[in-house]
Amino acid sequence: MFDESLLDDPDALSRADLHGLLRGAAESGARVRTAARNAAEAGVSALRPDGRPRAVLVA
C-alpha cells in the first residue's frame, strides 16, 4: 500500500522508491509523446492519436 504522506516529503519518497521506478514513471508520458511525434514525422499514418497523452497508468 502506498503511504500518501510521502508525497509531501521528497526525501522520504526517494528513500521509499527502492528500485527507482518513480523517475521512469514520471518520464513515460514524455516518451510516449516523443514516440508519437517521431512516428508522425516518419509518415506513419496508422498512428492517429486524438491528442497529446495526458496520463500514464502504472500497475
N, C-alpha and C positions, 0 to 999 in steps of 0.2 A: 504494500500500500504506500502511496506517495504522501509525504508529510508536506502539506501546502505551506506551512510556516517557513519552509526552506526558500520559498520564492522571495521572501523579504531579506534574506541573508545570503548574498552571493558567495561568500567564503564557505559557508556551511553547504550550500548547494554544490559547489565544486568538490568538496570533500565527499559528499554523498554519491557523486557521479563516478563510481569506481572504475568504470570501463570507458569513460569519455564519450558517452553516447549523446549527451546534450548538444555539443557543438555540431555534430553530424546532423542531428535532427533540426537544429536551427538553420543550418546551411542548405538543407534539402530543397526548400522552396525555390531558392535562387538557382539551384542546379536544374530543377525542372523547367524554370523559365528560360534558362540558357539553352537547354536541350531543345525546347520548342522553338526558340529563335533561330538556332542553328539549323534545325530541320526546315524551317520556313525559308531561310536563306539558301539552302541546298535544293529547294524546289520540291520538297516532299509535300505533295498536295493532299495526301490522305490524312495528314495530321491537321485537323482544323479545330483548335481549341476555341471554346466560347468566350474566352477571356483569360486574363492573367491568373495563374493559380494563386489562391489566397490562403490555403491551409494545407497541412500535411498531417495525415493520420498515422500515428506511431502506435503499433500494437505490440 
